[in-house]
Amino acid sequence: MKINKILKINGTLLDKSQLESHLQKIATNHNLTKKSDKSTYPVPQMLENFKIIEQVYNLLNEHLKLGISIHPAGEWL
């Protein structure tokens, strides 16, 4: 007995020519430069996020050492 599965597809199904046309439209919107723009680098924001996560991690560790219970949502850190 064969079991049928229902697929949930979001968006639009395109044939090969429609897909090529769509990709060409997307490609024309891309601006290329010889040098990268440092203001678009994610590193500064990533470092700031890391500092915040580290502070929360240290705070949670201190609470554990003091016997203060931690909410289960904080355990993933």
MIGUVEX-958975 format. One record per atom (N, C-alpha, C): residue number from 1; residue in three letters; atom name; z negated, y negated, x. Coordinates in Angstrom, 3 decimals. Each point is the difference from the previous one (the first is absolute). Example, Ala and Ser with C-alpha at 12.3 -4.5 7.8 and 13.67 -1.06 7.14 Angstrom:
+-----+--------+-------+----------+----------+----------+
! num ! residu ! atome !        w !        v !        u !
+-----+--------+-------+----------+----------+----------+
!   1 !    ala !     N !   -7.800 !    5.690 !   13.190 !
!   1 !    ala !    CA !    0.000 !   -1.190 !   -0.890 !
!   1 !    ala !     C !    0.000 !   -1.200 !    0.900 !
!   2 !    ser !     N !    0.720 !   -1.050 !   -0.350 !
!   2 !    ser !    CA !   -0.060 !   -1.190 !    0.820 !
!   2 !    ser !     C !   -0.730 !   -1.090 !   -0.770 !
+-----+--------+-------+----------+----------+----------+
//
This chain:
+-----+--------+-------+----------+----------+----------+
! num ! residu ! atome !        w !        v !        u !
+-----+--------+-------+----------+----------+----------+
!   1 !    met !     N !    0.000 !    1.180 !    0.845 !
!   1 !    met !    CA !    0.000 !   -1.180 !   -0.845 !
!   1 !    met !     C !    0.000 !   -1.240 !    0.888 !
!   2 !    lys !     N !    0.918 !   -0.893 !   -0.245 !
!   2 !    lys !    CA !    0.127 !   -1.227 !    0.794 !
!   2 !    lys !     C !   -0.820 !   -1.112 !   -0.643 !
!   3 !    ile !     N !   -0.800 !   -0.685 !    0.839 !
!   3 !    ile !    CA !   -0.819 !   -1.106 !   -0.485 !
!   3 !    ile !     C !    0.722 !   -1.308 !    0.305 !
!   4 !    asn !     N !    0.182 !   -0.802 !   -1.014 !
!   4 !    asn !    CA !    0.643 !   -1.301 !    0.184 !
!   4 !    asn !     C !   -1.048 !   -1.038 !    0.356 !
!   5 !    lys !     N !    0.357 !   -0.862 !    0.929 !
!   5 !    lys !    CA !   -0.894 !   -1.078 !    0.409 !
!   5 !    lys !     C !    0.593 !   -1.327 !   -0.459 !
!   6 !    ile !     N !   -0.865 !   -0.884 !   -0.423 !
!   6 !    ile !    CA !    0.432 !   -1.330 !   -0.415 !
!   6 !    ile !     C !   -0.158 !   -0.933 !    1.187 !
!   7 !    leu !     N !    1.079 !   -0.664 !    0.369 !
!   7 !    leu !    CA !   -0.032 !   -0.944 !    1.107 !
!   7 !    leu !     C !   -0.140 !   -1.409 !   -0.547 !
!   8 !    lys !     N !   -0.914 !   -0.738 !    0.581 !
!   8 !    lys !    CA !   -0.142 !   -1.404 !   -0.356 !
!   8 !    lys !     C !    0.730 !   -0.805 !    1.055 !
!   9 !    ile !     N !    1.087 !   -0.633 !   -0.381 !
!   9 !    ile !    CA !    0.808 !   -0.767 !    0.943 !
!   9 !    ile !     C !   -0.123 !   -1.475 !   -0.355 !
!  10 !    asn !     N !   -0.435 !   -0.783 !    0.970 !
!  10 !    asn !    CA !   -0.090 !   -1.445 !   -0.181 !
!  10 !    asn !     C !    1.233 !   -0.638 !    0.633 !
!  11 !    gly !     N !    0.495 !   -1.044 !   -0.605 !
!  11 !    gly !    CA !    1.142 !   -0.698 !    0.576 !
!  11 !    gly !     C !    1.289 !    0.467 !   -0.635 !
!  12 !    thr !     N !    1.067 !   -0.107 !    0.784 !
!  12 !    thr !    CA !    1.327 !    0.304 !   -0.493 !
!  12 !    thr !     C !    0.662 !    1.023 !    0.896 !
!  13 !    leu !     N !    0.748 !    0.900 !   -0.602 !
!  13 !    leu !    CA !    0.775 !    0.950 !    0.764 !
!  13 !    leu !     C !    1.356 !   -0.623 !    0.319 !
!  14 !    leu !     N !    0.397 !    0.043 !    1.260 !
!  14 !    leu !    CA !    1.251 !   -0.601 !    0.424 !
!  14 !    leu !     C !    0.909 !    1.066 !    0.577 !
!  15 !    asp !     N !    1.290 !   -0.150 !   -0.246 !
!  15 !    asp !    CA !    0.938 !    0.893 !    0.679 !
!  15 !    asp !     C !    0.283 !   -0.570 !    1.390 !
!  16 !    lys !     N !    0.809 !    0.686 !    0.779 !
!  16 !    lys !    CA !    0.211 !   -0.381 !    1.402 !
!  16 !    lys !     C !    0.550 !   -1.414 !    0.142 !
!  17 !    ser !     N !    0.983 !   -0.379 !   -0.788 !
!  17 !    ser !    CA !    0.596 !   -1.337 !    0.132 !
!  17 !    ser !     C !   -0.985 !   -1.088 !   -0.433 !
!  18 !    gln !     N !   -0.776 !    0.269 !   -1.046 !
!  18 !    gln !    CA !   -0.995 !   -0.974 !   -0.438 !
!  18 !    gln !     C !   -1.089 !   -0.176 !    1.052 !
!  19 !    leu !     N !   -0.396 !    1.102 !    0.628 !
!  19 !    leu !    CA !   -1.012 !   -0.065 !    1.048 !
!  19 !    leu !     C !    0.510 !   -0.799 !    1.193 !
!  20 !    glu !     N !    1.256 !    0.233 !    0.409 !
!  20 !    glu !    CA !    0.579 !   -0.763 !    1.108 !
!  20 !    glu !     C !    0.038 !   -1.484 !   -0.329 !
!  21 !    ser !     N !    0.398 !   -0.332 !   -1.208 !
!  21 !    ser !    CA !    0.053 !   -1.395 !   -0.420 !
!  21 !    ser !     C !   -1.399 !   -0.629 !    0.029 !
!  22 !    his !     N !   -0.975 !    0.727 !   -0.483 !
!  22 !    his !    CA !   -1.377 !   -0.502 !   -0.009 !
!  22 !    his !     C !   -0.494 !   -0.216 !    1.424 !
!  23 !    leu !     N !    0.263 !    0.934 !    0.886 !
!  23 !    leu !    CA !   -0.433 !   -0.132 !    1.393 !
!  23 !    leu !     C !    0.684 !   -1.173 !    0.693 !
!  24 !    gln !     N !    1.259 !   -0.236 !   -0.301 !
!  24 !    gln !    CA !    0.707 !   -1.153 !    0.581 !
!  24 !    gln !     C !   -0.636 !   -1.301 !   -0.466 !
!  25 !    lys !     N !   -0.378 !   -0.075 !   -1.272 !
!  25 !    lys !    CA !   -0.650 !   -1.210 !   -0.519 !
!  25 !    lys !     C !   -1.343 !   -0.232 !    0.694 !
!  26 !    ile !     N !   -0.751 !    1.071 !    0.206 !
!  26 !    ile !    CA !   -1.287 !   -0.129 !    0.685 !
!  26 !    ile !     C !    0.209 !   -0.443 !    1.442 !
!  27 !    ala !     N !    0.989 !    0.587 !    0.674 !
!  27 !    ala !    CA !    0.254 !   -0.312 !    1.405 !
!  27 !    ala !     C !    0.411 !   -1.451 !    0.193 !
!  28 !    thr !     N !    0.704 !   -0.582 !   -0.950 !
!  28 !    thr !    CA !    0.423 !   -1.390 !    0.150 !
!  28 !    thr !     C !   -1.173 !   -0.965 !   -0.081 !
!  29 !    asn !     N !   -1.110 !    0.430 !   -0.582 !
!  29 !    asn !    CA !   -1.181 !   -0.851 !   -0.107 !
!  29 !    asn !     C !   -0.886 !    0.041 !    1.238 !
!  30 !    his !     N !    0.281 !    0.900 !    0.921 !
!  30 !    his !    CA !   -0.812 !    0.111 !    1.208 !
!  30 !    his !     C !    0.478 !   -1.008 !    1.039 !
!  31 !    asn !     N !   -0.939 !   -0.771 !    0.509 !
!  31 !    asn !    CA !    0.315 !   -0.973 !    1.033 !
!  31 !    asn !     C !   -0.400 !    0.569 !    1.348 !
!  32 !    leu !     N !    0.932 !    0.061 !    0.916 !
!  32 !    leu !    CA !   -0.267 !    0.521 !    1.331 !
!  32 !    leu !     C !   -0.068 !   -1.151 !    0.993 !
!  33 !    thr !     N !   -0.922 !    0.106 !    0.942 !
!  33 !    thr !    CA !   -0.130 !   -0.997 !    1.056 !
!  33 !    thr !     C !   -0.062 !    0.703 !    1.335 !
!  34 !    lys !     N !    0.271 !   -0.742 !    1.064 !
!  34 !    lys !    CA !   -0.035 !    0.597 !    1.334 !
!  34 !    lys !     C !   -1.427 !    0.217 !    0.478 !
!  35 !    lys !     N !   -0.908 !   -0.846 !   -0.445 !
!  35 !    lys !    CA !   -1.405 !    0.120 !    0.391 !
!  35 !    lys !     C !   -0.852 !    0.208 !   -1.242 !
!  36 !    ser !     N !   -1.048 !    0.788 !    0.146 !
!  36 !    ser !    CA !   -0.890 !    0.239 !   -1.135 !
!  36 !    ser !     C !   -0.948 !   -1.191 !   -0.177 !
!  37 !    asp !     N !   -0.479 !   -0.155 !   -1.205 !
!  37 !    asp !    CA !   -0.906 !   -1.094 !   -0.339 !
!  37 !    asp !     C !   -1.432 !    0.515 !    0.061 !
!  38 !    lys !     N !   -0.769 !   -0.489 !    0.961 !
!  38 !    lys !    CA !   -1.366 !    0.495 !    0.177 !
!  38 !    lys !     C !   -0.885 !   -0.279 !   -1.208 !
!  39 !    ser !     N !    0.349 !   -0.993 !   -0.786 !
!  39 !    ser !    CA !   -0.828 !   -0.301 !   -1.174 !
!  39 !    ser !     C !    0.089 !    1.098 !   -1.057 !
!  40 !    thr !     N !    0.999 !    0.867 !    0.109 !
!  40 !    thr !    CA !    0.137 !    1.090 !   -0.970 !
!  40 !    thr !     C !   -0.646 !    1.287 !    0.487 !
!  41 !    tyr !     N !   -0.548 !    0.010 !    1.190 !
!  41 !    tyr !    CA !   -0.638 !    1.202 !    0.536 !
!  41 !    tyr !     C !   -1.283 !    0.283 !   -0.787 !
!  42 !    pro !     N !   -0.257 !    1.231 !   -0.344 !
!  42 !    pro !    CA !   -1.215 !    0.322 !   -0.756 !
!  42 !    pro !     C !   -1.248 !    0.153 !    0.876 !
!  43 !    val !     N !    0.145 !   -0.076 !    1.324 !
!  43 !    val !    CA !   -1.115 !    0.300 !    0.902 !
!  43 !    val !     C !   -1.205 !   -0.917 !   -0.216 !
!  44 !    pro !     N !    0.146 !   -1.323 !   -0.084 !
!  44 !    pro !    CA !   -1.197 !   -0.838 !   -0.201 !
!  44 !    pro !     C !   -0.766 !    0.361 !   -1.279 !
!  45 !    gln !     N !    0.710 !    0.222 !   -1.079 !
!  45 !    gln !    CA !   -0.659 !    0.371 !   -1.257 !
!  45 !    gln !     C !   -0.637 !    1.377 !    0.120 !
!  46 !    met !     N !    0.664 !    0.910 !    0.701 !
!  46 !    met !    CA !   -0.550 !    1.336 !    0.206 !
!  46 !    met !     C !   -1.299 !   -0.058 !    0.796 !
!  47 !    leu !     N !   -0.030 !   -0.838 !    1.028 !
!  47 !    leu !    CA !   -1.211 !   -0.149 !    0.805 !
!  47 !    leu !     C !   -1.143 !   -0.586 !   -0.822 !
!  48 !    glu !     N !    0.310 !   -0.968 !   -0.842 !
!  48 !    glu !    CA !   -1.019 !   -0.592 !   -0.869 !
!  48 !    glu !     C !   -0.529 !    1.041 !   -0.988 !
!  49 !    asn !     N !    0.899 !    0.787 !   -0.572 !
!  49 !    asn !    CA !   -0.419 !    1.060 !   -0.915 !
!  49 !    asn !     C !   -0.886 !    1.017 !    0.714 !
!  50 !    phe !     N !    0.351 !    0.342 !    1.245 !
!  50 !    phe !    CA !   -0.794 !    0.944 !    0.772 !
!  50 !    phe !     C !   -1.411 !   -0.531 !    0.237 !
!  51 !    lys !     N !   -0.121 !   -1.291 !    0.307 !
!  51 !    lys !    CA !   -1.324 !   -0.597 !    0.226 !
!  51 !    lys !     C !   -0.873 !    0.115 !   -1.242 !
!  52 !    ile !     N !    0.597 !   -0.263 !   -1.145 !
!  52 !    ile !    CA !   -0.753 !    0.073 !   -1.259 !
!  52 !    ile !     C !   -0.420 !    1.433 !   -0.286 !
!  53 !    ile !     N !    0.901 !    0.946 !    0.184 !
!  53 !    ile !    CA !   -0.324 !    1.404 !   -0.227 !
!  53 !    ile !     C !   -1.096 !    0.452 !    0.963 !
!  54 !    glu !     N !    0.085 !   -0.451 !    1.251 !
!  54 !    glu !    CA !   -1.014 !    0.358 !    0.996 !
!  54 !    glu !     C !   -1.371 !   -0.561 !   -0.375 !
!  55 !    gln !     N !   -0.037 !   -1.238 !   -0.499 !
!  55 !    gln !    CA !   -1.270 !   -0.598 !   -0.412 !
!  55 !    gln !     C !   -0.623 !    0.781 !   -1.158 !
!  56 !    val !     N !    0.825 !    0.368 !   -0.959 !
!  56 !    val !    CA !   -0.504 !    0.762 !   -1.143 !
!  56 !    val !     C !   -0.478 !    1.374 !    0.456 !
!  57 !    tyr !     N !    0.748 !    0.628 !    0.897 !
!  57 !    tyr !    CA !   -0.384 !    1.303 !    0.545 !
!  57 !    tyr !     C !   -1.367 !   -0.077 !    0.693 !
!  58 !    asn !     N !   -0.174 !   -1.022 !    0.835 !
!  58 !    asn !    CA !   -1.283 !   -0.167 !    0.695 !
!  58 !    asn !     C !   -1.140 !   -0.259 !   -0.978 !
!  59 !    leu !     N !    0.256 !   -0.805 !   -1.016 !
!  59 !    leu !    CA !   -1.012 !   -0.279 !   -1.018 !
!  59 !    leu !     C !   -0.397 !    1.273 !   -0.745 !
!  60 !    leu !     N !    0.991 !    0.814 !   -0.359 !
!  60 !    leu !    CA !   -0.303 !    1.252 !   -0.696 !
!  60 !    leu !     C !   -0.807 !    0.944 !    0.888 !
!  61 !    asn !     N !    0.330 !    0.044 !    1.291 !
!  61 !    asn !    CA !   -0.761 !    0.843 !    0.929 !
!  61 !    asn !     C !   -1.447 !   -0.468 !    0.116 !
!  62 !    glu !     N !   -0.200 !   -1.308 !    0.046 !
!  62 !    glu !    CA !   -1.359 !   -0.536 !    0.060 !
!  62 !    glu !     C !   -0.784 !    0.386 !   -1.254 !
!  63 !    his !     N !    0.643 !   -0.084 !   -1.148 !
!  63 !    his !    CA !   -0.655 !    0.361 !   -1.255 !
!  63 !    his !     C !   -0.375 !    1.474 !   -0.010 !
!  64 !    leu !     N !    0.893 !    0.842 !    0.517 !
!  64 !    leu !    CA !   -0.316 !    1.426 !    0.065 !
!  64 !    leu !     C !   -1.213 !    0.257 !    0.884 !
!  65 !    lys !     N !   -0.061 !   -0.679 !    1.136 !
!  65 !    lys !    CA !   -1.132 !    0.173 !    0.916 !
!  65 !    lys !     C !   -1.305 !   -0.463 !   -0.625 !
!  66 !    leu !     N !    0.082 !   -1.000 !   -0.888 !
!  66 !    leu !    CA !   -1.186 !   -0.513 !   -0.679 !
!  66 !    leu !     C !   -0.341 !    0.802 !   -1.253 !
!  67 !    gly !     N !    0.834 !    0.978 !   -0.317 !
!  67 !    gly !    CA !   -0.252 !    0.829 !   -1.181 !
!  67 !    gly !     C !    0.498 !   -0.596 !   -1.293 !
!  68 !    ile !     N !    0.798 !   -1.028 !    0.082 !
!  68 !    ile !    CA !    0.567 !   -0.628 !   -1.197 !
!  68 !    ile !     C !    1.227 !    0.808 !   -0.424 !
!  69 !    ser !     N !    0.014 !    0.404 !   -1.262 !
!  69 !    ser !    CA !    1.122 !    0.825 !   -0.474 !
!  69 !    ser !     C !    1.266 !   -0.844 !   -0.094 !
!  70 !    ile !     N !    1.116 !    0.677 !    0.188 !
!  70 !    ile !    CA !    1.303 !   -0.664 !   -0.013 !
!  70 !    ile !     C !    0.790 !    0.495 !   -1.188 !
!  71 !    his !     N !    0.656 !   -0.912 !   -0.672 !
!  71 !    his !    CA !    0.840 !    0.344 !   -1.137 !
!  71 !    his !     C !    1.111 !    0.927 !    0.476 !
!  72 !    pro !     N !    0.366 !    1.006 !   -0.779 !
!  72 !    pro !    CA !    1.060 !    0.932 !    0.422 !
!  72 !    pro !     C !    1.311 !   -0.673 !    0.388 !
!  73 !    ala !     N !    0.294 !   -1.156 !   -0.587 !
!  73 !    ala !    CA !    1.241 !   -0.702 !    0.360 !
!  73 !    ala !     C !   -0.050 !   -0.510 !    1.436 !
!  74 !    gly !     N !   -1.202 !   -0.224 !    0.539 !
!  74 !    gly !    CA !   -0.127 !   -0.476 !    1.376 !
!  74 !    gly !     C !    0.016 !    1.108 !    1.031 !
!  75 !    glu !     N !   -0.089 !    1.254 !   -0.468 !
!  75 !    glu !    CA !   -0.048 !    1.116 !    0.937 !
!  75 !    glu !     C !    1.304 !    0.225 !    0.733 !
!  76 !    trp !     N !    1.106 !   -0.417 !   -0.550 !
!  76 !    trp !    CA !    1.305 !    0.240 !    0.662 !
!  76 !    trp !     C !    0.107 !   -0.745 !    1.304 !
!  77 !    leu !     N !   -0.759 !   -1.088 !    0.161 !
!  77 !    leu !    CA !    0.026 !   -0.727 !    1.258 !
!  77 !    leu !     C !   -0.695 !    0.810 !    1.073 !
+-----+--------+-------+----------+----------+----------+
//
